Amino acid sequence: MRTTVGIIGAGPAGLLLARLLRRAGVDCVVLEARDREYVERRQRAALLEQGAVDVLRACGAADRLDREGVRHDGFELRHRGRRHRFGVAALTGGRANTLYPQTEIVKDLIALVTADGTPLLFDSPVTAVEGLDGDRPVLRYTRDGGEETLECSYVAGCDGSFGAARRALLATGAARLHERGYPYAWLGVFADAPPASDELILSGHERGFALHSMRSPEVSRHYLQVPAGTAPEDWPDDRIWAELDARLAVPGSPLHHGPVTAKSVIPLRGQVVEPMRYGRLLLAGDAAHLVPPTGAKGLNLAFADVVTMARGLAHRRRTGSTALLDRYSELCLRRVWQVQEFSHAMTLLLHAAPDTDAATDAYEHRLRTARLDRLTAPTAAAAEFAENYAGLPMDAPLI
């Protein structure tokens, strides 16, 4: 096969890119290693920035999102045993976040991409990315037990941090992986229990971070800070609820308990591949960067990447100029590092530092408390935090 853009990965980034390119008249093929059922069931959270919602609307992918998404004008911050409503929309001129599961975004985009007639090949893992220095790179992939090839003008690597695209770019020696780990992880929990609030509840407790969110009117999603390397089996249901109550519950606002239906441990780390482009290969989303999940920025950052990429490819088709594509990495990395800094600062703010002596721990907790006190008052720090939480500007695709 031949195409203009070979897209590796049918996650939200790869699917949105395919939709944007189709509307711009740029042909593409999407290769996905997993089967469709797996992709459509892959569980991920999704708190969408206003810019991400606007992009989905602009490309006709927000019908269900507008009906079923839950608008968040802010969130609740709990510390010192009290509730503090953080009004993000009020501090940002009305910009809001929307809770809409990533699994549903993927289903919506798969339906649209398929209806567009864009080739979307599941069960087709890419085994090699070749010819990046030339004008026609080649993707080698397996399908139905045999090897096939896709020749293209550009390769969009949207296949995650362990995918073929990142490996191929780093193998050139022309890029560097910047990385930072954290000495704690998140225990993620689904529970058949009504949510205590429609909006997120965050806690910077001295025992550690905790988060409460809704997945549906009957299902709650919780996260607990746990030591790195913790196994889910270390946390029976009664221990989970006891710790959630200790970190999140305040007088007059108890959590609703219920059966825990799933639990997993999520490591926290930050990664950036720099530059995000080599030759005809451009990385987007987790293939290019990972952010700690504290600020809920991963999916939004991926969407910003593919909007920038689609604009460059559409500009090339219209004018023959590669000027925008040549600046792809530069333009994306400006946003990436701003988001990394915010997510890192938010992570340190809300998580208890492990493995410290009692005096140091008390000192660090009081520093975090002082910062949280500034955020819950009408200060410049609160306004800046709200701007970053709501999301940096994401230009709608002019294609």
ChimeraX attribute file (.defattr): number of C-alpha atoms within 10 A of each C-alpha:
attribute: neighborCount
match mode: 1-to-1
recipient: residues
	/A:1	10
	/A:2	15
	/A:3	16
	/A:4	16
	/A:5	25
	/A:6	26
	/A:7	27
	/A:8	29
	/A:9	30
	/A:10	27
	/A:11	24
	/A:12	26
	/A:13	30
	/A:14	28
	/A:15	28
	/A:16	27
	/A:17	28
	/A:18	32
	/A:19	24
	/A:20	27
	/A:21	23
	/A:22	20
	/A:23	14
	/A:24	19
	/A:25	13
	/A:26	19
	/A:27	17
	/A:28	24
	/A:29	20
	/A:30	23
	/A:31	26
	/A:32	23
	/A:33	21
	/A:34	15
	/A:35	12
	/A:36	16
	/A:37	10
	/A:38	10
	/A:39	20
	/A:40	18
	/A:41	13
	/A:42	12
	/A:43	12
	/A:44	10
	/A:45	17
	/A:46	20
	/A:47	24
	/A:48	27
	/A:49	25
	/A:50	20
	/A:51	22
	/A:52	25
	/A:53	23
	/A:54	18
	/A:55	21
	/A:56	21
	/A:57	15
	/A:58	15
	/A:59	17
	/A:60	14
	/A:61	21
	/A:62	19
	/A:63	12
	/A:64	12
	/A:65	19
	/A:66	14
	/A:67	8
	/A:68	15
	/A:69	18
	/A:70	18
	/A:71	17
	/A:72	21
	/A:73	19
	/A:74	22
	/A:75	19
	/A:76	18
	/A:77	20
	/A:78	22
	/A:79	20
	/A:80	14
	/A:81	14
	/A:82	11
	/A:83	19
	/A:84	18
	/A:85	13
	/A:86	18
	/A:87	19
	/A:88	24
	/A:89	17
	/A:90	14
	/A:91	19
	/A:92	18
	/A:93	9
	/A:94	12
	/A:95	20
	/A:96	22
	/A:97	26
	/A:98	21
	/A:99	22
	/A:100	22
	/A:101	19
	/A:102	21
	/A:103	18
	/A:104	20
	/A:105	21
	/A:106	22
	/A:107	18
	/A:108	20
	/A:109	25
	/A:110	23
	/A:111	12
	/A:112	19
	/A:113	21
	/A:114	13
	/A:115	9
	/A:116	13
	/A:117	9
	/A:118	17
	/A:119	14
	/A:120	20
	/A:121	18
	/A:122	19
	/A:123	16
	/A:124	24
	/A:125	22
	/A:126	24
	/A:127	16
	/A:128	15
	/A:129	23
	/A:130	15
	/A:131	15
	/A:132	19
	/A:133	12
	/A:134	11
	/A:135	13
	/A:136	19
	/A:137	22
	/A:138	22
	/A:139	25
	/A:140	17
	/A:141	20
	/A:142	16
	/A:143	16
	/A:144	8
	/A:145	8
	/A:146	8
	/A:147	13
	/A:148	15
	/A:149	16
	/A:150	19
	/A:151	20
	/A:152	22
	/A:153	18
	/A:154	22
	/A:155	28
	/A:156	26
	/A:157	30
	/A:158	33
	/A:159	28
	/A:160	21
	/A:161	19
	/A:162	10
	/A:163	19
	/A:164	21
	/A:165	30
	/A:166	28
	/A:167	14
	/A:168	17
	/A:169	27
	/A:170	17
	/A:171	10
	/A:172	11
	/A:173	9
	/A:174	11
	/A:175	16
	/A:176	13
	/A:177	13
	/A:178	11
	/A:179	13
	/A:180	13
	/A:181	13
	/A:182	16
	/A:183	14
	/A:184	21
	/A:185	22
	/A:186	23
	/A:187	23
	/A:188	18
	/A:189	20
	/A:190	20
	/A:191	22
	/A:192	19
	/A:193	19
	/A:194	19
	/A:195	23
	/A:196	19
	/A:197	16
	/A:198	18
	/A:199	21
	/A:200	20
	/A:201	22
	/A:202	23
	/A:203	25
	/A:204	25
	/A:205	21
	/A:206	20
	/A:207	18
	/A:208	21
	/A:209	24
	/A:210	27
	/A:211	23
	/A:212	24
	/A:213	22
	/A:214	23
	/A:215	21
	/A:216	17
	/A:217	13
	/A:218	12
	/A:219	18
	/A:220	24
	/A:221	23
	/A:222	23
	/A:223	23
	/A:224	23
	/A:225	21
	/A:226	24
	/A:227	18
	/A:228	18
	/A:229	12
	/A:230	17
	/A:231	13
	/A:232	14
	/A:233	10
	/A:234	9
	/A:235	15
	/A:236	11
	/A:237	17
	/A:238	12
	/A:239	11
	/A:240	18
	/A:241	18
	/A:242	10
	/A:243	17
	/A:244	21
	/A:245	16
	/A:246	15
	/A:247	23
	/A:248	25
	/A:249	19
	/A:250	16
	/A:251	8
	/A:252	6
	/A:253	11
	/A:254	11
	/A:255	19
	/A:256	15
	/A:257	18
	/A:258	16
	/A:259	12
	/A:260	19
	/A:261	11
	/A:262	12
	/A:263	20
	/A:264	15
	/A:265	21
	/A:266	19
	/A:267	19
	/A:268	19
	/A:269	17
	/A:270	18
	/A:271	19
	/A:272	22
	/A:273	23
	/A:274	20
	/A:275	20
	/A:276	25
	/A:277	25
	/A:278	19
	/A:279	15
	/A:280	19
	/A:281	24
	/A:282	26
	/A:283	30
	/A:284	30
	/A:285	26
	/A:286	24
	/A:287	27
	/A:288	30
	/A:289	27
	/A:290	25
	/A:291	27
	/A:292	26
	/A:293	20
	/A:294	21
	/A:295	20
	/A:296	17
	/A:297	25
	/A:298	24
	/A:299	25
	/A:300	24
	/A:301	28
	/A:302	26
	/A:303	25
	/A:304	26
	/A:305	28
	/A:306	29
	/A:307	27
	/A:308	23
	/A:309	27
	/A:310	26
	/A:311	22
	/A:312	19
	/A:313	24
	/A:314	25
	/A:315	19
	/A:316	16
	/A:317	14
	/A:318	11
	/A:319	9
	/A:320	10
	/A:321	14
	/A:322	15
	/A:323	13
	/A:324	18
	/A:325	22
	/A:326	13
	/A:327	14
	/A:328	22
	/A:329	24
	/A:330	15
	/A:331	15
	/A:332	22
	/A:333	19
	/A:334	10
	/A:335	17
	/A:336	24
	/A:337	14
	/A:338	13
	/A:339	23
	/A:340	22
	/A:341	14
	/A:342	18
	/A:343	23
	/A:344	20
	/A:345	14
	/A:346	17
	/A:347	19
	/A:348	15
	/A:349	19
	/A:350	24
	/A:351	24
	/A:352	23
	/A:353	18
	/A:354	14
	/A:355	10
	/A:356	11
	/A:357	8
	/A:358	9
	/A:359	9
	/A:360	12
	/A:361	16
	/A:362	14
	/A:363	11
	/A:364	17
	/A:365	22
	/A:366	13
	/A:367	13
	/A:368	19
	/A:369	19
	/A:370	11
	/A:371	15
	/A:372	20
	/A:373	15
	/A:374	13
	/A:375	20
	/A:376	16
	/A:377	13
	/A:378	10
	/A:379	12
	/A:380	11
	/A:381	14
	/A:382	20
	/A:383	18
	/A:384	13
	/A:385	17
	/A:386	21
	/A:387	17
	/A:388	18
	/A:389	23
	/A:390	25
	/A:391	23
	/A:392	17
	/A:393	14
	/A:394	20
	/A:395	14
	/A:396	19
	/A:397	20
	/A:398	12
	/A:399	16
